[in-house]
Amino acid sequence: MRICCGNQRGFKFHIVDNLKQEVMVISREFKCFAGCCWFAGCCLCCSFEVKVEAPPGNLIGTIRQTGSFWKANYDILDETDNVILKIEGPCCIFDGPCMPCDNEFKLLTSDGTTQIGSLTKEYAGFVKELVTLSDKFSISFPIDLSVKAKGTLIGALLLIDFMFFERKNNDN
């Protein structure tokens, strides 16, 4: 699946605590034609969607790609499918050793007017970007944000990583 579909493939991450107990599951189903930001708003079959469960089996939030002709946009939904936050990506994604900049995705309130944090892929430096496949991400959010929303933002970060920073020619 990884070789054929690359970053389009579905995934399931099992998050465990220090006692090796599963505390969270982050999953995305495979969708053949999903990911194009132009058609993501027209129907659910064209948009990526990530579900976050904590504990496993208990849905705490969903990340849904929304349509845009210009930027990557996502809605962060609570367990009852109400929009609680929005994410707005940059106009252009610059990645690689010769692109010395961070890629910031703005974390916005549910009405999309106020920035309250960010999800950022940080530039690691020329040599590290050139010779390794590792990436460094950070999430900033208000201290009073709910634990469920914070857990859902981890799922959003994984979706952004897969969509924009997963190397298509790498089969690791």
Secondary structure, DSSP 8 states (H G I E B T S, - for coil): -HHHHGGGS-EEEEEE-TTS-EEEEEEE---TT---TTTTTT-GGGS-EEEEESSTTSEEEEEEEE--SSS-EEEEEETTS-EEEEEE--SS---STT--S-EEEEEEETTS-SEEEEEEEE---HHHHHH----EEEEE--TTS-HHHHHHHHHHHHHHIIIIIS-TT---
